Amino acid sequence: MRIETAIGQQIARFREARRMSLTQLGEAMGKYLDKPWSRQAVHQAERGRRAFTAAELAALALALDTSVPALFLADAAPIELPGAAVSAEDYRAILLYAGDDAPLDGMEELLVALRDIGQILARPTLARLAKIEGVAQEVAGAEEA
């Protein structure tokens, strides 16, 4: 997945979670940039069809009430940079490392942990175990009656 696509997906997720329209997000960004983004510009960004300046990433994070690193979170797929693809693990590692002197607020780690938990819970083995548990509870309830 191209890095612009990963960022675009996060923009769309945050915008939808905040129940903002494309136009509302573009207007909110105008508070931090010289001018607002058009509806089409936001749409192109969400589709991964544009690169971002540092100022635009900061404006997006402020308008969406999130952090810049949260905009970079991606699904468990290699991230394609112009020169090479980076593994999902290496990509996550660069997002989580803040250096020895920079305190972490924990939000990025929490987001990654929640995504990992979601992936674990979606595994077929766990779904089968949940079914087995349900059947076991039904049998135990029938034996008590």
RARA-V634308 format. One line per field, one symbol per residue. ss: DSSP state (H for helix, E for strand, - for the rest). Layout:
ss->???
This chain:
ss->-EHHHHHHHHHHHHHHH----HHHHHHHHH--------HHHHHHHH-------HHHHHHHHHH----HHHHH------EE----EE-HHHHHHHHH----------HHHHHHHHHHHHHHH--HHHHHHHHHHHHHHHHHHHHH-
